[in-house]
Amino acid sequence: MSTLGCFDKFSYVTEPQWLGFKDFKNVMTKGDIEHTANGLVDEIKHLVDEINSFLI
């Protein structure tokens, strides 16, 4: 898997101008905003770990 392939794993779309972006409706959960924010933070932490695995 390429470095940008790790974005696919988390349903991000790659564009020439951005490493990846995600439609907000794919981020929202059925819980409250705090639950959604915590889920997004966890996802970003996992994504950073994936990127770091390619850099180390």
VENQUI-V633581 format. One record per residue. N is the residue number from 0. PHI is phi in whole degrees, 0 to 359 (none if undefined). PSI is psi in degrees with one decimal (* if undefined). D_LAST is the distance of its C-alpha to the last C-alpha in Angstrom with 1 decimal. Layout:
((N/PHI/PSI/D_LAST) (N/PHI/PSI/D_LAST))
This chain:
((0/none/135.6/15.1) (1/284/170.3/14.0) (2/302/-44.2/12.0) (3/288/-19.7/15.5) (4/298/-27.3/16.6) (5/293/-24.5/15.0) (6/292/-37.3/17.7) (7/300/-37.7/20.3) (8/303/-29.9/19.5) (9/253/18.3/20.7) (10/64/32.7/23.6) (11/270/151.3/22.5) (12/257/131.5/24.1) (13/266/145.1/22.4) (14/222/155.9/24.5) (15/301/-29.3/24.3) (16/273/-18.4/24.8) (17/227/150.7/22.3) (18/294/-40.4/18.9) (19/185/152.6/21.0) (20/217/161.8/24.1) (21/220/134.2/26.0) (22/297/133.8/29.7) (23/302/-32.1/30.8) (24/294/-20.1/33.0) (25/277/-9.4/29.9) (26/262/-34.7/28.6) (27/296/141.4/31.9) (28/245/175.7/32.8) (29/282/-8.3/36.3) (30/278/-168.7/35.8) (31/281/176.5/36.4) (32/298/-35.3/34.3) (33/295/-41.3/32.6) (34/297/-43.1/31.5) (35/297/-45.4/30.2) (36/297/-42.4/28.3) (37/296/-38.9/26.7) (38/296/-39.8/25.7) (39/294/-42.3/24.2) (40/299/-44.9/22.2) (41/298/-42.1/21.0) (42/298/-43.6/20.1) (43/295/-39.5/18.1) (44/300/-43.8/16.2) (45/295/-39.0/15.3) (46/295/-42.6/14.5) (47/298/-41.4/12.1) (48/299/-41.7/10.4) (49/298/-45.2/10.4) (50/295/-43.1/9.0) (51/298/-32.5/6.1) (52/296/-26.7/5.5) (53/279/-24.9/5.7) (54/270/-19.2/3.8) (55/269/*/0.0))
